[in-house]
Amino acid sequence: MSNELLHTPGGVRDIYGSSCAQKLAVQGDLQKMIHSYGFQDIQTPTFEYFDIFNKERGTVASDEMFKFFDRGNNTLVLRPDMTPSIARCVAKYCREEQMQIRFCYTAQTFVNTKQYKGKLQEVTQIGAELFHDDSSDADAEMIALTIECLLQSGLQEFQLEVGHADLFRGLVEEAGFDQEETDKLRDLIETKNFFGVEDLLEQLTVSQGLREIFMKLPDIQGDMSTCVEYVKERTHSTRVMRALERLQKLETILTLYGFMDYVTIDMSMLSHYSYYTGVIFRAYTYGNGEAVASGGRYDSLVGQFGMEVPAIGLAIVLDQLMIALERQKRLQTAASSGILLLYPKEAREKALTQAAELRAAGETVQMLRKSSKVAYEEYEEYARRNGNERVLYITEET
């Protein structure tokens, strides 16, 4: 076999042994926390029609999807994002429900980020989606759940940045920027290039108040009252005012949860997906430059599938969370994997009976027939490498 076949493609990896056990343990803890909030599991296909995720839906760009064709020549993609898939399911199966709908999932997503060497293209996401609730209470609950999940995982030092998708939209709408100018400004803000922002604004006609907001966006964060007053004094946009009021309500409710120490208001936050319509958030911690969690309100997405339903969701990127936990030395040592039951062929029947009894009692048992050519000490060494708690040697006499 060629050595080349032993390697995985760029952006994907193998996880095994104690690393896999640790990941599954954290995954189980997060799932348990999400279930405790009343969310029910949902599974959607790994691949779907391209149109479920196309640009008009507001998800990832076409060239960032893994595409292929079925026998009918329909374009299919590996799902790059779970939210549109679940929105489709809600529109298909839950049309008669008028009260809250709560779904949660654990799934792989796939994004073709070939331009970013070393970035994972397949990740495990654990998420929750809440439909039929457009209240600020729902916003706060999803943020609180995100914080509880991160705490449950063992993460202690992290910050959840919160913004609102309509802040930027309302400001550029008031400024009268066209789509090209808006896209340029968005790109500059996303890359934190505020010298570029200043240069662009010099070329555009914009009021002094809006100019000051755009230039100060990276600094308009932290204390809610101070941030809100600064923006309110410099804009007349009703859309922006509504967004600010929503953030103030959110702060009031999160204070009741006792979680505001983990929350920072960031007026410069822009949504990764254009389907977000309201509150948006991302969680960061040291030891990892990528967000370990994100989410937001998307009140128009389900409507694209024929059912008008407000919604908000969260997604925890388990792979990024595991990187952070490992670098912060917050991972628990994987538990030993039970008993190694060793036996010679003469004691096979006795060994099988013993193994069955132990498993019935709740033990994990790995059976291994002893070779006369291998010393017992070598099996003991193997058990240590394998993570077994102990070796049980069954013979005809024992």
ZATINU-672651 format. One record per residue: x, z, y of N, C-alpha, C in turn; residue in three letters. Coordinates in steps of 0.001 Angstrom, whole numbers, plus 500000, padded with zeros to 6 digits. Layout:
// ZATINU-672651
XZYXZYXZYALA ...
// end
This chain:
// ZATINU-672651
500844500000498799500000500000500000500874500000501244MET 500526499128502170501286499064503411501122500360504193SER 502224500812504809502155502026505621501187501882506789ASN 500966500624507213500054500406508333498642500861508010GLU 498262500804506737496916501197506343496720502706506380LEU 497792503457506530497686504899506588497334505396507989LEU 497393504509508971497132504908510358495697504588510757HIS 495150505381511664493817505116512204493940504263513466THR 492882503545513848492907502807515116493075503770516290PRO 493489503237517426493634504069518614492308504678519026GLY 492351505948519434491150506596519925490324507318518888GLY 490719507246517615490028508003516560491069508770515757VAL 490633509769515004491594510614514302490948511261513091ARG 491803511746512196491366512517511039491433514003511382ASP 490462514771510912490466516220511068490227516814509684ILE 491086517707509236490965518231507880491496519661507824TYR 491295520290506676491825521630506447491296522660507419GLY 492195523537507888491780524633508763491247524118510100SER 491791523000510594491302522437511865489841522021511747SER 489504521398510615488121520985510393487223522209510241CYS 487714523224509534486933524449509346486663525137510681ALA 487667525165511555487484525780512871486473525005513708GLN 486561523681513659485623522857514427484192523080513935LYS 484004523112512629482668523312512079482136524707512400LEU 483034525697512452482606527059512797482102527117514236ALA 482844526504515169482402526468516569481111525668516680VAL 481040524552515971479836523727515976478620524534515525GLN 478779525316514467477684526136513970477239527179514979GLY 478201527785515670477864528786516699477069528160517839ASP 477487526966518265476783526290519359475370525879518943LEU 475253525360517733473928524971517246472990526175517185GLN 473510527298516725472696528512516634472219528949518018LYS 473099528870519008472719529251520368471636528322520916MET 471789527024520714470805526062521219469463526255520519ILE 469491526487519217468239526740518492467544527994519016HIS 468325528978519452467728530233519943466923530014521222SER 467131528873521896466358528530523087465135527676522753TYR 464859527513521475463646526802521071463789525307520896GLY 465015524792520805465211523352520615465179523005519130PHE 464611521845518809464488521379517436465388520163517224GLN 465937520057516029466912519001515732466272517624515686ASP 467061516640516117466678515234516018467911514436515614ILE 467714513396514817468790512475514451468358511060514812GLN 469246510317515439468973508921515777470048508047515129THR 469809506723515018470775505859514346472133505828515047PRO 473177505645514256474529505528514808474672504260515627THR 473950503192515236473966501973516042472529501563516358PHE 472373500959517539471056500512517989471215499186518725GLU 470074498636519172470131497404519946470854497632521272TYR 471589496629521682472374496701522911471518497089524121PHE 470278496567524168469435496794525339469072498258525546ASP 469180499088524512468902500521524680469903501142525660ILE 471119500589525703472195501183526501472701500262527605PHE 472014499170527901472579498206528844472651498769530260ASN 473267498005531144473548498472532502472279498889533231LYS 471171498184532977469933498497533674469425499899533314GLU 469805500389532136469414501739531745470267502780532472ARG 471396502352533027472238503287533763473256503998532916GLY 473552503469531735474540504109530872475884503399531028THR 476727503369529991478091502860530160478103501341530324VAL 479198500836530865479349499399531085479435498658529748ALA 479038497400529757478998496598528534480353496531527842SER 481437496394528640482753496245528019483291497565527470ASP 482556498653527653482965499927527080482191500271525804GLU 481405499315525324480650499527524091481297498768522939MET 481189499333521736481598498643520521480406497810520056PHE 480510496474520165479394495579519881479635494773518612LYS 478536494468517912478587493574516758477207492953516590PHE 477013492113515590475766491363515434475174491587514053PHE 473827491593514002473181491654512691472905490234512215ASP 472241490103511074472023488771510497471064487929511329ARG 470274488589512164469390487852513057470043487500514376GLY 471353487740514464472150487468515659471759488354516842ASN 471132489500516565470858490484517611472122491280517899ASN 472360491576519159473534492359519529473255493844519299THR 474090494460518496473997495889518203475214496593518774LEU 475091497888519045476230498667519548476257500026518856VAL 477474500532518650477611501937518291477208502756519508LEU 476394503774519315475837504496520466476955505097521327ARG 476979504784522619477964505372523519477460506664524168PRO 476176506936523997475527508029524727474260508373523947ASP 473977509665523780472809510062523004471504510040523800MET 471580510252525105470363510442525892469400509250525825THR 469846507985525991468889506879525891468222506789524522PRO 468962507113523460468376507080522116467240508089521991SER 467468509286522487466433510323522382465268510000523315ILE 465553509436524481464481509001525384463600507966524696ALA 464217507043523957463452506044523204462557506721522167ARG 463110507705521455462323508413520437461123509133521049CYS 461331509789522176460235510496522841459135509522523229VAL 459524508364523794458535507364524195457792506791522990ALA 458457506760521834457855506174520633456975507162519879LYS 457444508408519749456776509345518850455993510460519541TYR 456185510661520832455601511842521495454680511473522648CYS 454030510335522566453221509850523684452046510767524014ARG 451527511475523032450328512291523268450666513689523780GLU 451925514095523679452300515454524071452387515569525590GLU 451713516585526123451728516814527565452518518065527955GLN 452916518858526976453688520064527240455166519798526944MET 456004520826527070457441520669526858457780520067525490GLN 458793519229525487459388518696524256460859519075524289ILE 461339519731523234462730520194523192463422519639521943ARG 464421518787522167465210518238521072466681518606521253PHE 467364518798520133468814519013520178469474518197519077CYS 470767518005519184471468517114518254472931517496518137TYR 473526517067517042474978517035516871475301515651516341THR 476090514891517064476280513488516702477595512955517249ALA 478041511855516655479218511134517140478784510092518163GLN 479547509951519237479346508863520192480640508065520295THR 480498506803520694481623505873520645481719505093521958PHE 482841505229522647483064504513523902484406503806523824VAL 484407502515524115485613501693524002486461501831525260ASN 487212502927525331488029503220526523489459502746526301THR 489607501485525903490927500978525531491918501000526680LYS 491405501024527912492327501029529046492969502393529259GLN 492432503433528609492974504777528761493672505176527473TYR 494945504946527379495674505256526158495654506761525900LYS 495395507092524660495378508493524274494021509153524420GLY 493053508467525019491728509053525184490891508772523938LYS 490150509788523484489354509635522280488222508639522502LEU 488022507758521513486936506790521574485742507213520716GLN 485976508150519818484894508735519025484940510244519220GLU 483834510805519694483793512247519915482515512820519323VAL 482558514108519030481368514830518576480711515494519768THR 479448515209519956478681515833521027477616516750520442GLN 477444517907521057476347518804520727475523518928521996ILE 474251518574521915473471518532523146472032518949522972GLY 471348519035524086469933519398524119469252518618525227ALA 467998518232524982467220517468525947465847518129526093GLU 465454518374527329464188519038527623463295518085528422LEU 462125517758527853461207516796528464459923517485528926PHE 459216516818529826457922517290530347458058518584531137HIS 459136518736531865459285519894532745460159519477533917ASP 459549519345535094460304518893536272460652520055537198ASP 460568521294536696460761522468537549462232522820537732SER 462502523582538785463855524109538990464185525158537929SER 463159525765537324463394526703536218464029525980535032ASP 463570524761534760464150523979533665465603523623533972ALA 465876523259535232467264522981535635468145524193535359ASP 467673525358535808468467526578535651468645526951534194ALA 467592526763533395467689527115531981468743526280531265GLU 468802524990531557469781524122530888471203524475531312MET 471380524842532566472707525262533018473075526601532382ILE 472104527514532321472348528809531682472692528627530208ALA 471994527723529525472278527458528112473685526896527937LEU 474098526012528833475458525467528777476488526591528890THR 476274527492529830477192528615530027477204529517528798ILE 476025529805528255475955530655527057476672530013525875GLU 476536528720525732477221528014524636478736528121524779CYS 479245527908525987480689527972526210481204529393525961LEU 480459530382526386480847531772526117480814532059524622LEU 479795531549523936479665531759522497480828531135521738GLN 481355530027522247482466529352521578483765530154521651SER 483829531115522560485045531889522767485721531591524085GLY 485243530558524795485806530225526104485426531316527103LEU 486367531729527912486098532791528880486312532352530321GLN 487354531570530557487647531136531914487264529672532070GLU 486133529449532697485660528086532957484778528116534194PHE 484553526960534763483702526844535943482768525661535758GLN 481522525872536078480529524815535963480192524322537367LEU 480581523088537660480348522502538977478975521848538997GLU 478203522144540034476824521661540128476642520867541414VAL 476008519723541287475688518898542445474296518317542298GLY 474007517285543064472693516647543010472879515151543244HIS 472326514342542349472525512892542421471973512297543709ALA 470938512907544281470316512333545478471066512653546764ASP 472053513553546712472819513836547931473551512581548399LEU 474335511985547523475085510778547883474124509628548189PHE 473102509461547352472161508354547559471440508473548899ARG 471049509707549237470362509902550509471268509660551700GLY 472518510054551592473464509882552701473774508412552950LEU 474038507640551877474352506214552075473102505453552509VAL 471927505916552071470670505302552500470469505508554002GLU 470725506730554466470608507018555894471643506237556696GLU 472839506078556139473898505345556840473625503849556892ALA 472749503361556001472421501940555991473466501073555310GLY 474278501650554411475308500875553721474662499917552725PHE 475242498718552598474765497800551565475386498185550222ASP 475017497441549161475455497822547808476971497757547658GLN 477581496733548244479036496592548131479741497754548832GLU 479273498111550019479874499234550755479654500558550017GLU 478464500704549451478157501923548689479060502046547470THR 479238500933546748480087500951545545481537501282545896ASP 482031500723547009483400501022547436483554502502547772LYS 482576503028548502482628504435548897482555505337547670LEU 481674504985546714481547505764545484482877505790544725ARG 483511504631544589484780504553543864485848505425544528ASP 485902505388545858486901506176546583486664507674546417LEU 485395508069546460485078509497546300485358509948544874ILE 485003509110543880485227509471542482486703509657542175GLU 487548508860542832488993508961542605489662509928543580THR 488847510645544349489342511634545317490290511017546344LYS 490066509741546658490902509034547632490245509144549017ASN 490409510289549656489715510499550923490451509894552117PHE 491697509490551923492345508651552935491677507284552933PHE 491359506800551722490640505530551604489245505625552177GLY 488594506776551991487266506996552570487339506893554086VAL 488349507518554667488518507482556123488725506053556608GLU 489561505296555891489810503901556285488529503075556199ASP 487757503291555122486517502524554960485523502855556065LEU 485381504119556396484424504522557425484805503970558793LEU 486109503797559022486558503218560291486064501785560446GLU 485821501126559305485383499725559347483861499596559416GLN 483142500711559236481681500672559174481070501395560378LEU 479852501016560670479115501700561731478352502858561112THR 478719504067561490478093505243560898478096506375561930VAL 477043507191561920476936508265562900478051509284562705SER 478363510026563756479426511019563694479109512103562661GLN 477837512511562603477457513555561649477680513131560218GLY 477251511903559873477450511408558505478931511195558220LEU 479667510712559223481108510523559050481765511862558678ARG 481360512924559371481947514241559087481597514709557677GLU 480360514422557240479971514821555874480814514077554849ILE 480912512760554984481678511968554007483143512409553974PHE 483710512707555139485110513100555188485338514501554624MET 484326515354554731484481516749554289483921516994552893LYS 483428515949552223482779516139550928483593516990549946LEU 484914516759549808485656517560548820485725519039549181PRO 485507519360550458485593520752550900484229521428550970ASP 483141520623550801481794521205550887481425521736549507ILE 481973522862549151481698523472547866481931524971547972GLN 481379525703547013481539527154547025480255527846547420GLY 480249528540548535479091529301548984477932528369549329ASP 476782528596548680475636527702548839475148527634550281MET 474936528777550918474383528801552280475263528034553251SER 476582528249553154477517527568554054477478526064553839THR 477457525641552565477435524213552238476160523554552754CYS 475022524208552505473734523642552893473634523518554413VAL 474047524540555127473959524506556587474847523414557157GLU 476027523242556609476944522223557109476303520833556997TYR 475695520547555836475092519231555633473825519078556470VAL 472981520111556480471712520023557217471916519723558690LYS 472974520272559279473236520075560710473659518646561032GLU 473988517845560005474571516525560259473779515376559633ARG 472624515666559049471833514592558451470363514774558794THR 469626513657558785468186513687559011467440513146557793HIS 468147512952556689467554512350555504466625513328554776SER 465385512927554600464433513748553834464891513879552385THR 465469512810551869465954512803550481467060513836550303ARG 467965513906551261469052514882551196468502516294551333VAL 467546516484552246466961517813552456466299518330551178MET 465576517445550478464934517854549220465971518256548178ARG 467080517518548132468137517843547182468753519205547490ALA 468965519474548771469536520759549173468592521912548834LEU 467298521699549054466320522738548721466305523011547223GLU 466470521954546429466487522118544968467702522948544546ARG 468839522689545144470047523451544819469897524916545219LEU 469210525163546333468986526551546751468072527281545761GLN 467028526611545285466156527211544268466946527492542989LYS 467801526552542643468622526704541441469517527930541539LEU 470127528109542687470991529274542884470208530582542721GLU 468997530624543269468173531830543171467893532186541716THR 467558531184540909467213531445539509468452531799538693ILE 469563531092538918470789531391538180471317532784538512LEU 471030533248539722471400534619540080470652535614539198THR 469380535311538896468601536171538004469180536160536586LEU 469697535019536150470358534941534848471666535741534848TYR 472255535938536024473533536624536126474726535721535881GLY 474548534411536115475591533445535773476249532778536984PHE 475956533203538191476492532502539358478011532605539459MET 478623533597538800480084533687538820480727532488538125ASP 479972531832537256480496530663536541480151529346537231TYR 479413529412538337478873528204538960479490527984540337VAL 479885526735540609480365526320541923479532525133542390THR 479026525199543603478280524073544170479280523045544698ILE 479112521791544288480028520720544688479208519560545250ASP 479201519454546572478421518416547231479000517015547015MET 480244516935546585480872515623546386480672515091544975SER 479999515855544107479846515422542721478977514172542648MET 479475513190541906478735511964541662478435511874540173LEU 477305511293539823476909511214538416477643510075537724SER 478097510338536478478733509294535673477723508218535287HIS 476506508638535002475463507704534586474462507537535724TYR 474088506310536021473204506073537158471763506460536860SER 471436506814535594470062507233535323469782508662535794TYR 470814509412536195470564510762536708469856510691538055TYR 468858511563538229468034511518539438468047512823540230THR 468549513898539658468460515196540324469720516016540153GLY 469548517275539749470677518179539536471609517600538482VAL 472910517634538742473925517201537785474986518287537692ILE 475657518371536551476669519419536394477732519002535382PHE 478915519581535560480037519386534631480818520689534542ARG 481304521016533342482053522249533111483509521922532835ALA 484411522649533499485846522449533343486519523783533036TYR 487656523691532344488456524874532072489922524469532093THR 490814525450532159492232525106532192492697524708530796TYR 493765523920530746494279523434529466493656522128529028GLY 492766521566529864492112520308529519491598519658530798ASN 492050518441531083491635517760532298490251517148532213GLY 489728516987530988488408516402530813487333517484530863GLU 486130517087531253485004518022531232484676518389529788ALA 484421519666529537484042520096528191482526520041528007VAL 481786519927529104480328519815529032479833519134530291ALA 478670518514530190478070517862531355476576517702531110SER 475869517336532154474435517120532003473778516863533330GLY 472457516739533291471734516501534520470296516081534278GLY 469579515924535387468166515555535337468031514042535412ARG 467152513497534549466935512044534521465424511775534392TYR 464732511844535510463277511762535502462727510348535355ASP 463574509327535391463082507945535318463462507221534028SER 464360507786533245464895507059532084463831506803531020LEU 463032507811530665462028507611529617461013506569530060VAL 460762506498531372459839505503531896460274504084531599GLY 461577503861531419462058502525531077461642502120529669GLN 461203503095528875460707502814527538459184502912527482PHE 458537503004528658457089502922528719456345504233528772GLY 457035505342529080456363506645529142456991507453530264MET 456230507744531302456765508467532454456850509965532142GLU 458075510450531974458286511852531608459528512374532326VAL 459426513491533064460627514102533637461476514726532524PRO 462787514795532730463660515310531671464981515792532247ALA 465613516697531516466955517159531850467694517430530543ILE 468997517170530531469761517358529295471146517912529540GLY 471770518326528448473161518780528487473885518228527270LEU 475183518062527393476007517618526263477341518350526319ALA 477711518967525210479012519615525077479893518715524224ILE 481041518328524750481966517464524015482829518376523153VAL 482481518459521877483107519435520992484609519218520873LEU 485040517971520853486476517691520721487262518221521919ASP 486727518035523126487395518545524322487360520072524357GLN 486258520641523906486156522094523845487185522667522877LEU 487377522012521728488351522495520744489775522430521293MET 490081521376522051491406521268522675491630522441523622ILE 490619522745524435490736523854525389490887525186524665ALA 490081525415523632490151526678522884491511526856522220LEU 492050525754521690493359525836521037494457526153522053GLU 494444525487523190495477525710524199495368527095524833ARG 494168527630524855493970528971525404494072530055524329GLN 494394529611523087494546530544521954493269531361521743LYS 492139530666521788490842531310521601490205530954520260ARG 490893530168519447490321529779518161490505530882517135LEU 489463531135516367489545532106515285490245531469514086GLN 491034532253513370491687531756512159490629531429511128THR 490770530283510495489794529867509492489791530842508319ALA 488605531177507846488491532119506731489071531525505457ALA 489623532389504590490152531936503304489020531377502452SER 489380530390501644488344529652500906488229530113499461SER 487912531377499261487500531856497957488588531994496909GLY 488148531855495666488984532157494499489498530878493864ILE 490778530890493481491332529837492622491287530359491187LEU 490408529768490372490253530206488990491117529315488109LEU 492132529927487551493130529216486744492880529516485270LEU 492968528496484420492709528709482996493445527661482157TYR 493845528025480930494370527031479989493201526365479273PRO 493431525244478649492315524521478025491653525338476924LYS 492405526263476303491822527084475238490748528033475775GLU 490811528354477045489863529301477646488832528592478525ALA 488641527288478279487759526502479146486333527065479188ARG 485760527349478021484378527818477974484231529147478721GLU 485169530057478492485135531356479166485274531173480681LYS 486139530254481079486370530008482508485117529435483174ALA 484449528501482474483226527916483027482143528976483213LEU 482013529868482239481032530946482333481354531878483502THR 482636532231483612483066533133484691482835532500486060GLN 483149531216486185482967530520487455481497530496487854ALA 480615530222486894479183530180487175478680531537487650ALA 479151532617487004478734533971487392479207534310488797GLU 480437533944489102480981534229490431480240533451491518LEU 479933532180491245479204531375492236477792531904492436ARG 477167532349491354475831532925491470475843534188492319ALA 476998534880492325477143536099493129477559535799494565ALA 477673534512494899477987534129496267479442533815496540GLY 480274533808495511481693533509495687481936532001495722GLU 483017531609496395483496530229496340484590530153495282THR 484443529246494330485372529183493194485893527767493031VAL 487208527624493047487862526359492741488510526486491367GLN 488103525634490436488658525700489078489856524765488959MET 490855525218488195492064524422487991492637524737486612LEU 492724523718485772493295523930484435494805524023484525ARG 495356525069483923496801525318483988497540524395483036LYS 498615523831483538499505523029482705500618523917482159SER 500958523706480925502045524482480321503387524157480953SER 503453523050481683504708522622482302504890523223483706LYS 503876523914484200503942524459485555503888525979485493VAL 504854526628486147504921528086486137503769528680486946ALA 503351529881486556502252530572487239502579530775488708TYR 503845531031489044504241531266490423503963530049491310GLU 504053528870490728503770527659491507502284527572491870GLU 501439528055490979500008528079491283499709529103492378TYR 500417530209492368500251531205493422500646530626494775GLU 501744529872494782502191529245496019501166528204496498GLU 500616527458495545499584526474495883498366527159496492TYR 497939528288495924496782529030496425497000529466497871ALA 498228529898498198498530530289499577498409529084500511ARG 498975527930500086498877526723500911497428526275501072ARG 496650526498500029495274526013499991494304526956500700ASN 494791528140501068493950529092501766493041529909500879GLY 493346529985499558492536530797498658492811532282498869ASN 491773533085498720491936534525498874492773535118497743GLU 492537534639496514493249535186495357493200534210494204ARG 494051534470493232494086533688492003493508534545490877VAL 492571533975490135492016534642488960492418533839487735LEU 493231534445486880493777533728485711492979534141484499TYR 492234533183483922491424533443482737492169532947481508ILE 492333533824480518492954533431479246491991533790478129THR 492310533428476928491459533769475788491348535269475609GLU 492402535997475984492431537456475771491674538205476875GLU 491662537663478113491057538391479241489571538136479343THR 
// end
